[in-house]
Amino acid sequence: MLPDYTDAVIRTGDILSLKDSSQIKDARTYIETLYNSSIDKIFSRVLRDVCECTHDGLSMEQLNILSDEGYQSVQDMVNAPDEVLLGIKGIGPARLKKIRLNR
């Protein structure tokens, strides 16, 4: 099995050849193609593997909203006050409970 970085280099070459055929439209598509996964799943793996953080209960969109509101780390985001989290579309009492259980 190849180290991750070697595999990524090989995949990058393959994907860059797709760009010539206009199959890769933007960075998001490139990353999702490179890792054969959605951005949400990739981000989740990175948080767990590298940062040893969890964001269970928060979607990428909700993480982006919290980032725009000034929360600088995932830990800050999951520890945001209840009022802040409940003010975000898609977070109700049940999801808030899940977020609180996973911090």
NUKERO-812840 format. One record per atom (N, C-alpha, C, O): residue number from 0; atom name; x, y, z. Coordinates in steps of 0.2 Angstrom, whole numbers, plus 5000, padded with zeros to 4 digits. Layout:
    k   a  east  north    up
  NUM  CA     X      Y     Z
...
This chain:
    k   a  east  north    up
    0   N  5004   4994  5000
    0  CA  5000   5000  5000
    0   C  5004   5006  5000
    0   O  5009   5007  5004
    1   N  5003   5011  4996
    1  CA  5007   5017  4995
    1   C  5005   5022  5001
    1   O  4999   5022  5003
    2   N  5010   5026  5003
    2  CA  5008   5031  5008
    2   C  5003   5036  5005
    2   O  5003   5037  4999
    3   N  4999   5039  5010
    3  CA  4994   5044  5007
    3   C  4996   5049  5002
    3   O  4993   5050  4997
    4   N  5002   5052  5004
    4  CA  5005   5057  5000
    4   C  5006   5055  4993
    4   O  5005   5058  4988
    5   N  5009   5049  4992
    5  CA  5011   5046  4986
    5   C  5005   5045  4982
    5   O  5004   5046  4976
    6   N  5000   5042  4985
    6  CA  4993   5040  4982
    6   C  4990   5047  4979
    6   O  4987   5047  4974
    7   N  4991   5052  4984
    7  CA  4988   5058  4982
    7   C  4991   5061  4976
    7   O  4988   5064  4971
    8   N  4998   5061  4975
    8  CA  5001   5063  4969
    8   C  4999   5060  4963
    8   O  4998   5063  4958
    9   N  4999   5053  4964
    9  CA  4997   5049  4958
    9   C  4990   5051  4956
    9   O  4988   5052  4950
   10   N  4985   5052  4961
   10  CA  4978   5054  4959
   10   C  4978   5061  4956
   10   O  4974   5062  4952
   11   N  4982   5065  4959
   11  CA  4982   5072  4956
   11   C  4984   5072  4949
   11   O  4981   5075  4945
   12   N  4989   5068  4947
   12  CA  4991   5067  4940
   12   C  4985   5065  4936
   12   O  4984   5068  4930
   13   N  4982   5060  4938
   13  CA  4976   5057  4934
   13   C  4970   5062  4934
   13   O  4967   5063  4929
   14   N  4969   5066  4939
   14  CA  4964   5071  4939
   14   C  4965   5077  4935
   14   O  4961   5080  4932
   15   N  4972   5079  4935
   15  CA  4973   5085  4931
   15   C  4972   5083  4924
   15   O  4971   5088  4920
   16   N  4973   5077  4922
   16  CA  4972   5075  4915
   16   C  4964   5076  4913
   16   O  4963   5077  4907
   17   N  4960   5075  4918
   17  CA  4953   5076  4917
   17   C  4951   5083  4916
   17   O  4946   5084  4912
   18   N  4955   5087  4919
   18  CA  4954   5095  4918
   18   C  4954   5097  4911
   18   O  4950   5101  4909
   19   N  4958   5094  4907
   19  CA  4958   5095  4900
   19   C  4952   5094  4897
   19   O  4950   5097  4891
   20   N  4948   5089  4899
   20  CA  4942   5087  4896
   20   C  4936   5090  4899
   20   O  4930   5088  4898
   21   N  4937   5095  4904
   21  CA  4932   5099  4907
   21   C  4928   5095  4912
   21   O  4922   5097  4913
   22   N  4930   5090  4914
   22  CA  4926   5086  4919
   22   C  4927   5089  4926
   22   O  4923   5087  4931
   23   N  4933   5092  4927
   23  CA  4934   5095  4934
   23   C  4933   5103  4933
   23   O  4936   5106  4930
   24   N  4927   5105  4937
   24  CA  4925   5112  4936
   24   C  4928   5117  4941
   24   O  4929   5123  4939
   25   N  4929   5114  4947
   25  CA  4931   5119  4952
   25   C  4935   5115  4958
   25   O  4936   5109  4957
   26   N  4937   5118  4963
   26  CA  4942   5115  4968
   26   C  4938   5110  4972
   26   O  4940   5104  4973
   27   N  4931   5111  4973
   27  CA  4927   5106  4977
   27   C  4927   5100  4973
   27   O  4928   5094  4976
   28   N  4925   5100  4966
   28  CA  4925   5094  4962
   28   C  4932   5091  4962
   28   O  4932   5084  4962
   29   N  4937   5094  4962
   29  CA  4944   5092  4961
   29   C  4945   5088  4968
   29   O  4947   5082  4967
   30   N  4944   5090  4974
   30  CA  4945   5087  4980
   30   C  4941   5081  4981
   30   O  4943   5076  4983
   31   N  4934   5082  4979
   31  CA  4930   5076  4980
   31   C  4932   5070  4975
   31   O  4931   5064  4977
   32   N  4934   5072  4969
   32  CA  4937   5067  4964
   32   C  4943   5064  4967
   32   O  4944   5058  4966
   33   N  4948   5068  4969
   33  CA  4954   5066  4972
   33   C  4953   5060  4977
   33   O  4957   5055  4977
   34   N  4949   5062  4982
   34  CA  4948   5057  4988
   34   C  4942   5053  4987
   34   O  4940   5049  4992
   35   N  4938   5053  4981
   35  CA  4933   5049  4980
   35   C  4928   5049  4986
   35   O  4925   5044  4988
   36   N  4926   5055  4988
   36  CA  4922   5056  4994
   36   C  4919   5063  4994
   36   O  4922   5067  4990
   37   N  4914   5064  4998
   37  CA  4911   5071  4998
   37   C  4916   5076  5003
   37   O  4919   5073  5007
   38   N  4915   5082  5002
   38  CA  4919   5087  5006
   38   C  4917   5086  5013
   38   O  4922   5086  5018
   39   N  4911   5085  5015
   39  CA  4909   5084  5022
   39   C  4912   5078  5025
   39   O  4915   5078  5030
   40   N  4913   5072  5021
   40  CA  4916   5066  5024
   40   C  4923   5067  5024
   40   O  4926   5065  5029
   41   N  4926   5070  5020
   41  CA  4934   5072  5020
   41   C  4935   5076  5026
   41   O  4940   5074  5030
   42   N  4931   5081  5027
   42  CA  4932   5086  5032
   42   C  4932   5082  5039
   42   O  4935   5083  5044
   43   N  4926   5078  5039
   43  CA  4925   5074  5046
   43   C  4931   5070  5047
   43   O  4933   5069  5053
   44   N  4934   5066  5042
   44  CA  4940   5062  5043
   44   C  4946   5066  5045
   44   O  4950   5064  5050
   45   N  4947   5072  5042
   45  CA  4953   5076  5044
   45   C  4952   5078  5051
   45   O  4957   5078  5055
   46   N  4946   5080  5053
   46  CA  4945   5083  5060
   46   C  4946   5077  5065
   46   O  4950   5078  5070
   47   N  4944   5071  5064
   47  CA  4945   5066  5068
   47   C  4952   5063  5068
   47   O  4955   5062  5074
   48   N  4955   5063  5062
   48  CA  4962   5060  5062
   48   C  4968   5065  5064
   48   O  4972   5063  5067
   49   N  4967   5071  5062
   49  CA  4972   5076  5063
   49   C  4971   5080  5069
   49   O  4975   5081  5073
   50   N  4965   5083  5070
   50  CA  4963   5087  5075
   50   C  4961   5084  5082
   50   O  4960   5086  5087
   51   N  4959   5077  5081
   51  CA  4956   5074  5086
   51   C  4950   5077  5089
   51   O  4948   5077  5095
   52   N  4946   5081  5084
   52  CA  4940   5084  5086
   52   C  4934   5081  5083
   52   O  4935   5077  5078
   53   N  4928   5082  5085
   53  CA  4922   5079  5082
   53   C  4918   5085  5080
   53   O  4918   5090  5084
   54   N  4914   5085  5075
   54  CA  4909   5090  5074
   54   C  4902   5086  5073
   54   O  4898   5089  5069
   55   N  4901   5080  5076
   55  CA  4895   5077  5075
   55   C  4889   5081  5077
   55   O  4889   5084  5082
   56   N  4884   5082  5072
   56  CA  4878   5086  5074
   56   C  4879   5092  5070
   56   O  4873   5096  5069
   57   N  4884   5094  5068
   57  CA  4885   5101  5064
   57   C  4887   5099  5057
   57   O  4892   5095  5055
   58   N  4883   5102  5052
   58  CA  4885   5101  5045
   58   C  4890   5106  5043
   58   O  4892   5110  5046
   59   N  4893   5105  5037
   59  CA  4898   5109  5034
   59   C  4895   5116  5034
   59   O  4898   5121  5035
   60   N  4889   5117  5031
   60  CA  4885   5123  5031
   60   C  4885   5127  5038
   60   O  4886   5133  5038
   61   N  4883   5123  5043
   61  CA  4883   5126  5049
   61   C  4889   5128  5052
   61   O  4890   5133  5056
   62   N  4895   5124  5051
   62  CA  4901   5126  5053
   62   C  4904   5132  5049
   62   O  4907   5136  5052
   63   N  4902   5133  5043
   63  CA  4903   5139  5039
   63   C  4900   5145  5042
   63   O  4903   5150  5043
   64   N  4894   5144  5044
   64  CA  4890   5150  5047
   64   C  4893   5152  5054
   64   O  4894   5158  5055
   65   N  4895   5147  5058
   65  CA  4898   5148  5064
   65   C  4905   5152  5063
   65   O  4907   5156  5067
   66   N  4909   5149  5058
   66  CA  4915   5153  5056
   66   C  4914   5160  5055
   66   O  4918   5164  5057
   67   N  4909   5161  5051
   67  CA  4907   5168  5049
   67   C  4905   5172  5055
   67   O  4906   5178  5054
   68   N  4903   5169  5060
   68  CA  4901   5173  5066
   68   C  4907   5174  5071
   68   O  4906   5177  5076
   69   N  4913   5171  5069
   69  CA  4919   5173  5073
   69   C  4921   5167  5077
   69   O  4927   5168  5080
   70   N  4918   5161  5076
   70  CA  4921   5155  5080
   70   C  4927   5153  5076
   70   O  4926   5151  5070
   71   N  4932   5152  5079
   71  CA  4939   5151  5075
   71   C  4941   5143  5075
   71   O  4945   5141  5071
   72   N  4938   5139  5079
   72  CA  4940   5132  5079
   72   C  4933   5128  5080
   72   O  4928   5131  5082
   73   N  4934   5122  5078
   73  CA  4928   5117  5079
   73   C  4926   5117  5086
   73   O  4920   5117  5088
   74   N  4931   5116  5090
   74  CA  4930   5116  5097
   74   C  4926   5122  5100
   74   O  4921   5121  5104
   75   N  4928   5128  5098
   75  CA  4924   5134  5099
   75   C  4917   5133  5096
   75   O  4912   5135  5100
   76   N  4916   5131  5090
   76  CA  4909   5130  5087
   76   C  4905   5126  5091
   76   O  4899   5127  5092
   77   N  4907   5120  5093
   77  CA  4903   5115  5097
   77   C  4902   5117  5104
   77   O  4897   5115  5107
   78   N  4906   5122  5106
   78  CA  4905   5125  5113
   78   C  4901   5131  5113
   78   O  4900   5134  5118
   79   N  4899   5133  5107
   79  CA  4895   5140  5107
   79   C  4889   5139  5111
   79   O  4886   5134  5112
   80   N  4887   5145  5114
   80  CA  4881   5145  5118
   80   C  4875   5142  5114
   80   O  4874   5142  5108
   81   N  4870   5139  5118
   81  CA  4864   5136  5116
   81   C  4860   5141  5111
   81   O  4858   5139  5106
   82   N  4860   5147  5113
   82  CA  4856   5152  5109
   82   C  4859   5153  5102
   82   O  4855   5154  5098
   83   N  4866   5153  5102
   83  CA  4869   5154  5095
   83   C  4867   5148  5091
   83   O  4865   5148  5085
   84   N  4868   5142  5094
   84  CA  4867   5136  5090
   84   C  4860   5135  5088
   84   O  4858   5133  5082
   85   N  4855   5136  5092
   85  CA  4848   5136  5091
   85   C  4846   5141  5086
   85   O  4841   5140  5083
   86   N  4850   5146  5085
   86  CA  4848   5151  5080
   86   C  4850   5150  5073
   86   O  4849   5153  5068
   87   N  4853   5144  5072
   87  CA  4856   5142  5066
   87   C  4851   5137  5063
   87   O  4848   5132  5066
   88   N  4849   5138  5056
   88  CA  4844   5134  5053
   88   C  4846   5127  5053
   88   O  4852   5125  5052
   89   N  4841   5122  5055
   89  CA  4843   5115  5055
   89   C  4845   5113  5062
   89   O  4846   5107  5063
   90   N  4846   5117  5067
   90  CA  4848   5115  5074
   90   C  4842   5117  5078
   90   O  4840   5122  5080
   91   N  4839   5111  5081
   91  CA  4834   5112  5086
   91   C  4836   5108  5092
   91   O  4842   5106  5093
   92   N  4832   5107  5097
   92  CA  4833   5104  5103
   92   C  4837   5097  5103
   92   O  4841   5096  5106
   93   N  4834   5093  5098
   93  CA  4837   5086  5097
   93   C  4844   5087  5094
   93   O  4848   5083  5097
   94   N  4845   5091  5089
   94  CA  4852   5091  5087
   94   C  4857   5094  5092
   94   O  4862   5092  5092
   95   N  4854   5099  5095
   95  CA  4858   5102  5101
   95   C  4861   5097  5106
   95   O  4866   5097  5108
   96   N  4856   5093  5108
   96  CA  4858   5088  5112
   96   C  4863   5083  5110
   96   O  4868   5081  5113
   97   N  4863   5081  5103
   97  CA  4868   5077  5100
   97   C  4875   5081  5100
   97   O  4880   5078  5101
   98   N  4875   5087  5098
   98  CA  4881   5091  5098
   98   C  4884   5091  5105
   98   O  4890   5090  5106
   99   N  4880   5092  5110
   99  CA  4882   5093  5117
   99   C  4885   5086  5119
   99   O  4890   5086  5124
  100   N  4882   5080  5117
  100  CA  4885   5074  5119
  100   C  4891   5072  5116
  100   O  4895   5068  5118
  101   N  4893   5075  5110
  101  CA  4899   5074  5107
  101   C  4905   5078  5108
  101   O  4910   5078  5104
  102   N  4904   5083  5112
  102  CA  4910   5087  5113
  102   C  4915   5085  5118
  102   O  4920   5088  5119
